Each structure stands twice: as structure tokens, then as C-alpha cells.
Amino acid sequence: MTRTIITFEELEAEFFKSRMEQLFKEAYKQGVQDGIKQFSYPPVLTNKDLVEIFQIADSTVTKLTANPSFPRLAKIKGRYPRDKVFKWINVNSI
């Protein structure tokens, strides 16, 4: 009977590899969930969509959309391009 001797470095490397695989799987699942959530909205958002996305009141949506940096459609009042809104969220989040 032969015994396999594993060094501490090999054990540490195997643990690191296993942990990284787990983290990558979790990050992938989160990315898929985020994508599903974002792209479940239509390409053009309404104030009602913004209330749901930001989980804020209608009056707060009015204040938010008054911000000059907030993306909006130029020729249609109260309509906002979905992808630019989500990009705006990412840029303006801490």
C-alpha cells in the first residue's frame, strides 16, 4: 500500500482553486439574474417603470428625472431609454 503525500502548498492551491470556482459560479449566477432583471423591462421605460426599478414614490421619480444628467428621450415626454437608465444607475452608484 502506497500513501500519497500532499504538501501544504498543494493543499492550499487546491483549496484556492475550489474557492475561486465557487466564487465564479456565484458571480455568474448573479450576473444572469441581473441581466434578466434589467432586460425584462421594455426598451423604453415609463415613470411607472422607474418607480419599480428605484423603489421610490412618483414624486421622487419626478425629482430624479428633473436631473439634467438623467437619460430621457428628446421628443417624447416621460419616456426613458432602458439601457441608458441602467448605465446611469451604474455610473451614479457609489
Backbone bond lengths (Angstrom), bond angles and torsions (degrees), N, CA, C in turn:
res aa  C-N    CA-C-N  psi(-1)  N-CA   C-N-CA  omega(-1)  CA-C   N-CA-C  phi
1 M - - - 1.430 - - 1.529 109.19 -
2 T 1.343 114.37 126.10 1.451 118.28 178.55 1.520 109.78 -107.46
3 R 1.298 114.41 142.70 1.456 120.68 178.71 1.515 108.94 -105.69
4 T 1.313 115.03 138.02 1.454 120.19 175.65 1.510 107.82 -91.36
5 I 1.308 114.41 127.02 1.458 119.58 179.25 1.522 108.17 -99.64
6 I 1.308 114.68 125.80 1.463 120.94 179.56 1.525 107.88 -108.56
7 T 1.304 114.75 129.50 1.469 118.50 178.90 1.529 109.45 -78.40
8 F 1.305 114.94 161.72 1.459 120.27 178.10 1.529 110.37 -61.26
9 E 1.321 117.47 -39.15 1.467 121.49 179.62 1.517 110.87 -63.31
10 E 1.331 117.61 -40.36 1.466 120.83 178.19 1.531 110.83 -66.25
11 L 1.313 116.05 -42.11 1.466 120.77 177.98 1.529 110.42 -63.16
12 E 1.315 115.90 -43.68 1.459 120.89 178.89 1.531 110.65 -63.65
13 A 1.320 117.63 -42.00 1.468 121.87 179.46 1.525 110.66 -64.55
14 E 1.323 117.62 -40.74 1.468 121.43 179.22 1.525 110.47 -65.91
15 F 1.327 117.36 -41.46 1.458 120.98 177.39 1.526 110.29 -63.03
16 F 1.332 116.91 -44.69 1.459 121.52 179.28 1.523 110.88 -60.61
17 K 1.330 116.17 -44.89 1.470 121.03 179.36 1.527 110.17 -60.63
18 S 1.300 117.04 -45.62 1.460 121.78 -179.54 1.521 111.04 -62.56
19 R 1.314 116.51 -43.98 1.467 121.02 -179.52 1.527 110.93 -66.03
20 M 1.320 117.51 -40.76 1.462 120.93 178.78 1.529 110.68 -64.81
21 E 1.320 118.36 -41.35 1.462 121.59 177.32 1.525 110.27 -59.82
22 Q 1.322 116.54 -42.36 1.464 121.14 178.87 1.535 110.73 -63.84
23 L 1.328 117.12 -44.69 1.463 121.02 178.86 1.524 111.90 -63.05
24 F 1.338 117.17 -40.83 1.463 120.70 178.98 1.523 111.04 -64.27
25 K 1.325 116.95 -40.78 1.470 120.62 178.42 1.526 110.60 -63.38
26 E 1.328 116.75 -44.02 1.465 120.64 179.23 1.526 110.86 -64.19
27 A 1.321 117.07 -42.19 1.469 120.93 179.30 1.525 110.49 -64.59
28 Y 1.324 117.05 -40.00 1.459 121.01 178.25 1.524 110.71 -62.73
29 K 1.337 116.46 -47.00 1.466 120.29 179.01 1.524 110.94 -59.73
30 Q 1.333 117.01 -42.54 1.462 120.94 179.32 1.521 110.50 -64.38
31 G 1.325 116.57 -40.38 1.465 120.39 178.55 1.524 111.78 -63.38
32 V 1.319 116.56 -41.26 1.462 120.64 177.40 1.526 109.78 -63.27
33 Q 1.326 117.01 -45.45 1.471 120.41 179.32 1.525 110.79 -61.72
34 D 1.323 117.55 -42.72 1.463 121.23 178.73 1.530 110.69 -62.92
35 G 1.334 116.44 -41.63 1.467 120.49 178.98 1.516 111.83 -64.56
36 I 1.318 116.45 -43.18 1.468 120.37 178.30 1.515 109.82 -61.08
37 K 1.323 116.41 -44.49 1.464 120.49 -179.24 1.524 110.57 -62.45
38 Q 1.326 116.82 -47.78 1.465 120.51 -177.51 1.523 111.16 -65.09
39 F 1.309 118.32 -47.26 1.453 120.58 -172.28 1.524 113.39 -87.41
40 S 1.342 116.78 4.90 1.456 119.06 173.21 1.529 110.21 -79.98
41 Y 1.325 116.62 -12.49 1.458 121.27 176.38 1.525 109.34 -86.70
42 P 1.339 117.05 152.30 1.476 119.16 177.32 1.522 110.57 -67.47
43 P 1.335 117.21 162.87 1.469 120.43 -179.21 1.525 113.97 -60.08
44 V 1.327 116.75 -26.72 1.460 120.98 178.36 1.528 108.03 -118.15
45 L 1.326 115.85 122.02 1.460 121.78 -176.39 1.524 111.55 -93.51
46 T 1.325 114.79 154.29 1.464 122.04 174.90 1.531 108.50 -110.10
47 N 1.326 115.23 175.08 1.463 119.08 175.62 1.526 110.84 -59.72
48 K 1.319 117.20 -37.26 1.469 121.43 178.86 1.538 110.27 -61.02
49 D 1.329 116.38 -41.61 1.468 119.84 177.12 1.525 110.66 -62.12
50 L 1.333 116.43 -41.62 1.467 120.17 -179.71 1.525 111.47 -64.89
51 V 1.333 117.01 -37.54 1.467 120.76 175.93 1.525 109.11 -57.54
52 E 1.329 116.16 -43.72 1.467 121.02 -178.45 1.531 111.83 -70.65
53 I 1.304 116.74 -45.36 1.468 121.09 -177.61 1.528 111.19 -63.46
54 F 1.334 116.39 -48.58 1.456 120.53 -176.77 1.526 113.34 -86.53
55 Q 1.331 115.90 -13.32 1.471 121.82 -177.58 1.528 109.80 55.58
56 I 1.332 113.62 54.01 1.463 121.47 179.89 1.526 109.13 -132.73
57 A 1.317 115.89 168.10 1.459 121.97 -179.44 1.530 110.89 -76.57
58 D 1.344 115.58 160.62 1.473 120.94 177.61 1.523 111.68 -54.88
59 S 1.333 116.29 -42.00 1.474 119.38 -178.33 1.532 111.15 -64.19
60 T 1.312 116.99 -33.62 1.468 120.44 178.27 1.521 110.33 -72.82
61 V 1.320 117.28 -34.57 1.472 120.46 175.11 1.526 109.59 -61.07
62 T 1.323 116.45 -41.63 1.468 120.60 178.28 1.525 110.41 -59.13
63 K 1.320 116.95 -43.96 1.471 120.86 178.39 1.528 110.86 -65.22
64 L 1.329 115.74 -42.94 1.469 121.05 -178.59 1.526 110.80 -62.10
65 T 1.320 116.40 -47.48 1.465 119.89 -176.46 1.525 112.58 -73.36
66 A 1.329 117.43 -13.12 1.468 120.65 174.81 1.528 111.25 -75.79
67 N 1.334 116.29 -16.94 1.459 121.01 178.15 1.534 108.40 -63.00
68 P 1.341 118.57 124.28 1.475 121.13 -177.70 1.534 114.02 -58.63
69 S 1.319 117.56 -24.56 1.464 119.35 -178.69 1.532 112.62 -84.00
70 F 1.340 117.21 -9.93 1.462 119.71 -178.24 1.529 109.58 -74.65
71 P 1.344 117.98 130.47 1.476 120.76 -176.66 1.526 112.46 -69.19
72 R 1.324 115.68 137.81 1.468 120.96 178.15 1.526 108.50 -148.57
73 L 1.307 115.88 160.83 1.459 119.93 173.29 1.519 108.42 -78.65
74 A 1.301 116.80 137.41 1.462 121.43 -173.34 1.526 112.45 -69.69
75 K 1.318 117.69 -36.81 1.458 119.44 -171.47 1.521 114.76 -107.67
76 I 1.329 117.15 -1.03 1.466 120.11 -179.60 1.527 108.20 -127.29
77 K 1.311 115.61 112.38 1.458 120.80 -177.45 1.533 110.72 -68.51
78 G 1.318 115.87 139.55 1.458 121.13 176.12 1.510 114.86 73.92
79 R 1.325 117.27 22.53 1.471 121.58 177.77 1.519 108.52 -129.15
80 Y 1.344 114.96 140.00 1.465 120.94 -170.48 1.531 109.83 -135.81
81 P 1.343 117.91 133.38 1.467 120.67 179.96 1.538 110.97 -69.34
82 R 1.320 116.28 118.23 1.463 123.20 -174.87 1.521 113.17 -49.78
83 D 1.321 117.07 -54.17 1.466 119.66 -173.93 1.527 111.69 -63.71
84 K 1.318 116.55 -37.03 1.466 119.81 178.66 1.525 110.89 -71.27
85 V 1.329 116.74 -33.23 1.469 119.60 176.75 1.526 109.67 -64.05
86 F 1.327 117.75 -46.52 1.466 120.04 -179.90 1.531 111.12 -67.17
87 K 1.324 117.46 -33.59 1.473 120.17 174.87 1.528 109.29 -66.14
88 W 1.341 116.70 -42.00 1.466 121.55 178.15 1.533 110.42 -59.81
89 I 1.328 116.11 -41.37 1.467 120.34 177.83 1.524 110.12 -59.59
90 N 1.320 117.10 -46.87 1.468 120.60 -178.90 1.525 111.76 -64.15
91 V 1.315 117.45 -41.16 1.463 121.34 -179.43 1.533 110.92 -68.50
92 N 1.321 116.61 -35.02 1.458 120.64 -174.23 1.529 113.79 -98.85
93 S 1.300 116.21 13.12 1.483 120.33 176.11 1.515 109.48 -98.68
94 I 1.297 115.39 145.29 1.465 120.19 179.66 1.511 109.75 -82.88
